[in-house]
Amino acid sequence: MIELRAKSPCDGLLPLSIGGVTLSEAAPGAMTCLMPYKGQAAALSGALEVACGIAAPAPGHSTVSDGVRILWFGRETLLLIGPEPAPELAQHAAVVDHSDAWAVVRLEGPGAVDVLARLVPVDLRESAFAPGATARSELRHMQAAITRLSADAFEIMVFRGMARTLVHDLRDVMESVAARAGR
């Protein structure tokens, strides 16, 4: 009999630490895409407050409370991370499970901004991209969602099938940044 075993997107690839920067796989839990029906964005935000204790974030931001995160995920799209979605959210939005769709990694350390600056066409300096800020952008040649978690930590999400490429590209740049810094 063949035994099947679920694997995470970055199974066998991470963790990785180079020059004071660490790349590790995150296990965010349930991930649900919420796309409000026409004219229902405010009602969805209210329903999220009731169901999760936090409202929908403004574009380019995220909200966090008690193990629940909501990311702005693009035009009229949110990503609920953590809990399973409350059934009443479906009254206001299309609710789509994305739990297995993404590879989610955490890049952290004093050189994390320098690493991402070589891959992402977004100003990620803390003065322009503070903790809680989130962006959908290109990361080298992949579409990604990038959220600043703290001064020196970022969460990066790419489509699951791009996990190996993401780790490869980040490793290359981590090595380059470390070499330039003499670490």
Secondary structure, 3 states (H helix, E strand, C coil): CCCCCCCCCCCCCCCEEECCEEEEECCCCEEEEEEECCCCHHHHHHHHHHHHCCCCCCCCEEEEECCEEEEECCCCCEEEEECCCCHHHHHCEEEEECCCCEEEEEEECCCHHHHHHCCCCCCCCCCCCCCCEEEEEEECCEEEEEEEEECCEEEEEEEHHHHHHHHHHHHHHHHHHHHHHCC
